[in-house]
Amino acid sequence: MADNNNPNNEEEKVQSDSPEKTGGNLTSPEGVLMLIIAGIIDAISIIPVINVASDVLGIIIIGGWLVITRSGEALKKAIKRFLIACGIELIPVVSIAPSWTWFVYKTLKDS
């Protein structure tokens, strides 16, 4: 017979809701919003005339989000990825790659 007052049942429920098992923060409101914003910025970067504007938007919006939401070791790890994404976006032909979306995805997945 199952014991409904067993504290182990509550522990199992808490463990099943952990970020490792649910895929991180990808489906949180913050994650969905930042993925959409990154996708829009990447879509804007396809147009050569306003490519520089999309780079500036990405650095300000996504960089600001990074600094506000991350701290300590997570920030150090994410800054390396952020610099890679900035470098990719600053190269004219290569900037078509969805580097901002990749950066936001990897940052959310690692948190």
C-alpha positions in Angstrom: 0.0 0.0 0.0 1.4 3.5 -0.9 2.1 5.9 1.9 0.8 9.3 0.9 2.7 11.0 3.7 6.0 9.7 2.6 8.5 12.7 2.4 10.4 10.9 -0.4 7.4 11.4 -2.7 7.9 15.2 -2.3 11.6 15.0 -2.9 10.9 13.0 -6.1 8.5 15.7 -7.3 11.1 18.5 -6.6 13.9 16.6 -8.4 11.7 16.1 -11.5 11.2 19.8 -11.8 15.0 20.6 -11.7 16.4 22.5 -14.7 18.6 19.5 -15.8 15.5 17.4 -16.5 13.3 20.1 -18.0 15.8 21.6 -20.4 16.9 24.7 -18.5 15.2 28.0 -18.8 14.3 27.7 -22.5 10.6 27.6 -21.9 10.5 30.3 -19.2 9.0 33.7 -20.2 12.5 35.2 -20.1 13.9 32.5 -22.3 11.1 32.7 -24.9 11.3 36.5 -25.0 15.1 36.6 -25.4 15.0 33.9 -28.1 12.4 35.9 -30.1 14.4 39.1 -29.7 17.6 37.3 -30.8 15.8 35.8 -33.8 14.5 39.3 -34.8 18.0 40.8 -34.5 19.4 37.9 -36.6 16.7 38.4 -39.2 17.5 42.1 -39.4 21.2 41.3 -39.9 20.4 39.7 -43.2 19.8 43.1 -44.8 23.2 44.5 -45.6 22.3 48.2 -45.2 21.1 47.9 -41.6 23.5 45.2 -40.6 25.6 47.5 -38.4 22.4 48.7 -36.6 21.5 45.1 -35.8 25.0 44.6 -34.4 24.6 47.5 -32.1 21.1 46.4 -31.0 22.4 42.9 -30.3 25.3 44.2 -28.2 23.1 46.6 -26.2 20.0 44.4 -25.7 21.6 40.9 -25.4 24.7 42.2 -23.6 22.6 44.1 -21.1 20.4 41.0 -20.5 23.6 39.0 -19.9 25.0 41.4 -17.4 21.7 41.9 -15.5 20.8 38.2 -15.2 24.2 36.4 -14.8 26.8 36.7 -12.1 30.0 35.0 -11.0 31.3 32.0 -12.9 28.2 31.9 -15.1 29.0 35.5 -16.3 32.6 34.6 -17.1 31.6 31.6 -19.1 28.9 33.6 -21.0 31.1 36.5 -21.7 33.4 34.3 -23.8 30.5 33.1 -25.8 29.2 36.7 -26.1 32.5 37.9 -27.6 32.4 35.0 -30.1 28.9 36.1 -31.1 30.0 39.7 -31.4 33.0 38.7 -33.5 30.8 36.7 -35.9 28.3 39.6 -36.2 30.9 42.1 -37.0 32.2 40.2 -40.1 30.0 41.4 -43.0 29.2 38.2 -44.9 29.4 35.8 -41.9 27.0 38.0 -39.9 24.1 36.3 -41.7 24.6 33.3 -39.3 22.2 33.3 -36.4 24.9 34.0 -33.8 22.7 36.0 -31.4 20.1 33.2 -31.3 22.9 30.6 -30.8 24.3 32.7 -27.9 21.0 33.1 -26.1 20.1 29.4 -26.6 23.5 28.2 -25.2 23.3 30.7 -22.3 19.8 29.6 -21.3 20.7 26.0 -21.7 23.8 26.3 -19.4 21.9 28.2 -16.7 
